[in-house]
Amino acid sequence: MTQHAPKKGFLRRFRRSEDGSALLVEFCIFVPLLFGAFLMAVEMGIYSMRQTYLDRGLDIAVRYVRLNTQTNYTHDSIKQLVCDNAGWLENCDETLRLEMVSINPRNFAQFNQRADCVDTSEDVKPVRGFALGQENQMMMLRACVKFDPIYPTSGLGEAFVKDGSGQVKMIASAAFVQEPG
């Protein structure tokens, strides 16, 4: 068998041919859009998964605190409960900050609008608003965790509000009444 060498005329015709050029414009427009949508979908999926893990960790910690009123908890012990039960939250020990305040159900006062979050680009600040409740007292607990976006310069990762270190905050809150001992 002999191999057939391509004819010189074929390559010249291929280069000059305009067949398929109508699709080239659509391809150049839609492929970056589709790729950007794919990156945003991945970022949103990871964000949703992190939010679910944070909510789960906070719910389990709140259940434990609510049922064990006699124990003196600290910010760090409740933070450890949240991180142990939160699953996949990277650097949870360094980036999670909690606020816990008692709430009067007849004269409701909400949390400060700005969540108390860790900013690793600034000096360490003391924990704001953390008070243990008594039996039958209504409490609110808010958790703020920081994370690095997967794609920080494109799509949803670029739209997030970032702190000085380029991290994004995620907040979860829970209200509970401490059970009597």
N, C-alpha and C positions, 0 to 999 in steps of 0.2 A: 504494500500500500504506500502510496506517495501522499505526502501532506501537501495540501494546496496553500500556497502563499497568497495572502489577500492582494487583490489587485490595487494598484496605486490609485486608480480612479474611484474605487469604493471609499477610501478614506477621504479623498477630496470631496466627494458627493456628501458624505456624512457630515463633514465640517460645515459645508455650505447649506445643508438642509435646514429648513425652517419648520419641519413637521414637529409637532409637540410644543412649539414655543408658546402657544396659548396657555398651556398648563403651567409653564414656568412661573408666570406672574402670580397665579393663585397659590402655587406651592410656596413661593417666597413670602407671601403674605400670611397664609394660614398655618404653616408649620411652626413659626415662632409663637403664634397665638396658642396653638394646641400644646406646645411644649410648656409655655408659661402656665396654662391651665393645669397641666399635669403637675408642675412644681407646686402650685398653690394647693392642689388637692392633697398632695403628700404632706405639705406643711400643716394643713387643716386637720388631716387625719392624725398626725402626731400630736398636735395641740389638743384635739379632743380626747385622745388617749391619756395624755398627761392630766387633763382636767378631771377625767373619770377617776384616775388613780388618786389624785389629791382629794376629791370628794369622798372616795372610799376610805382613805386613811383618816380623814377628819371625822367621818361618821363613826368609825370604829373607836377612835380615841374619845369622842364625845359620849358614846355609849358606856365606855369603861369609866370615865369620870363621873357620869351621871349616876351610875350604880354603886360607886365606891366613894361616897361622900366623906367618910371618916379619914381618908388619906389626905395628907398635905402634899399637894402637887406643886411643882415648880414649872416655870416656862420650859425649861430644858427637858423635864420628864414627860410632859405632854407632847412636846416637839418630837421626842424620841418615839413615843407611841404613834404619832402621825407618820413619821418616816418609816417605822418598821412595818406599818400596814399599808403604806402608799404604793408599794410595788416599785415601778420603774420611774423614779424621779431622781435624775442625776444630781449629785451634790446636795441632797435634801438637807443634810445636817448643817451645811454652811449657808444655804440660801432660803431656808424656811423661817418665818417670823410669825408669831401668834399674838393676837390681842384677845383678851377675855374681860368682859365687863358685865356687871349685874344690870338687869333691866327691870324697871318698874312697869308692869303691864298696864297700869292705869294712867301712867304719865310717860308714854314711850319716848325715849330719846335714842336716836340711832347713833351708830358709830360715826367717828370723824370720816368725812367723805374721802380723804386721802388715806389709803391703807398704809399701815406701817410695814414697809418692806426693807429687805436688806439691799444695800447698794455697795457692791464690793469696790467701787471706784472711790468711795468716800471713807472717812474714819468711822469706826464702829460706834453706833449710837445705842444708848440703853433701850430696853424694851419699853414700849409705851402701852399703858392701859392693860395691865394684867393683874386681876384680882380674883381670888378664889371666892366662890359663893358658899352660902350656908344651905342647910336643908330647906327644901321647898322654895328656893329662890330661883327666879328665872335668869338665865345666863345666856350671853351671846359670845360665840367664839369665832374669830375670823383668822384665816390662815392666808399668808401671802408667800408664794414661792417664786423664785427667779429661775429662768432657764435661757439657754442660747437657742435661737431659732436655727432650724436645719439649713435653710437657704436665706441668710440675712440680707442679701442684696437683690432679691427678686420676689415679685409678687407679694404674697401675704407676709413673708418675713421682712420685707422692706416697709410694709404698712404698719407693723407693730410699733408702739411707742417704746423706745429703748432708753435705758438709763446710761450713765457715764461709761459703764463697762460693756455696753452693747447687749445687755440682757433684758428680757421681757418679763413682766410680772403676770402672775396668774393668781386669782383670788377665789377662795371658797369660804363660806360661812355657815354656821349652824346655830340654832337656838335650842335650849334644853332647860328643863327644870330638874334640879338636883333632887334625887329621891331621898326620903327620910331614912335614917339609919335604923 
